[in-house]
């Protein structure tokens, strides 16, 4: 073990759509977790790995913690988020600088489970505030509710103060050798990342037309001499959703495929032939057995 090195696990928690994935992606410097303006975009706990010369931070980007959600998918996402609080060296509790709602309140109440683990309050989107003093009442209120190790205002998208946050986290990591290779950015497989890229394009294109009862399975991955052939199935729950996803004369699914192919090519650094299919699997998002078969049981999806 090299005593000059530090390495540890940091959980990023918060309500849905507060910017957790954006924060992790910008800290690492490369897209590891998919993003959109829609809540519930992140469904699995995804580890992103930030390595410097003398430290390695392993981030657990978690699904947003939901309140009052009884569907099996929502329960699985909450379990994935809460499991991130165990055995971590530090926690980033992320909130908006100009918004506080019952979702934030619920996550704050769960911090009691953190015990002695240091919690850093990360106040996001401070670039939206013309008067930074406007967030002081919220910070005073939160400091009375929990003994935060530090309070750090940031702009996850703009990169403001991320270096300060990084140093605050490094100082709380234990000494020890790195867990992952220095050039590794995530513990997830390329197949998983490709499926997530496709799902991101679906969520971004369809907005509210098709709800989040959409998932993606990689059916084929073959690395040829010059091209990687990938076939994937997009699962929806109803016939109407399939029609919307395919679009008029197949234009929408073609656009999703083109955008996803470009990102997958950037990810694996080689040409890709991507074929997408849309199938109906009724009720998959509220079926515990179906969720397990699709990798939503907090275990690693291959």
Beta strands, then each sheet from edge to edge (+ up, - down):
strand 1: 6-13
strand 2: 46-51
strand 3: 55-61
strand 4: 90-96
strand 5: 118-124
strand 6: 150-153
strand 7: 215-223
strand 8: 227-236
strand 9: 271-280
sheet 1: 2+ 3- 1- 4- 5- 6-
sheet 2: 7+ 8- 9-
end
